[in-house]
Amino acid sequence: MTPRGADRSKDWSFPFEGPLHDVFPALHEANRAWMSQIDSLTAPDRKTHELVRMVCTVILRNPDGVKRHARFATEVGATWEEVLGSIMLTMPGFGLLPAVEAIPHARAGFEEAAEVEAD
């Protein structure tokens, strides 16, 4: 068992999981099961799935989420133009600033995936 307050960031997919698990372990497990079901959807295809999730993180102004889902979308075949175009589709409803702020984070995720593929 990990001591309370210890850094368990490597144990979880998301930074909120450790603190949530410490306080509400059953809720955390239910959330993980629910997210697993979301991840197992067969439609839309995985690339579209990740692009949609990336766009949601752009709207939420969540840079870590933008990077993560841009990386995942790239790993399953998205081009930089598809990643960037998806971000730009948020502008009419949510404004210029969230889209512009997201671009460097998406680029970082895209490049991470490209580096892994090159190895």
Protein Blocks (a to p, Z undefined) as FASTA:
>chain_A
ZZehiacklmpmbfklmmmmmmmmmlmmmmmmmmmmmmmpcbdcfklmmmmmmmmmmmno
paklmmmmmmmmmmnopafklmmmmmmmmmmmnojklmmmmmmmmmmmmmmmmmmmmZZ
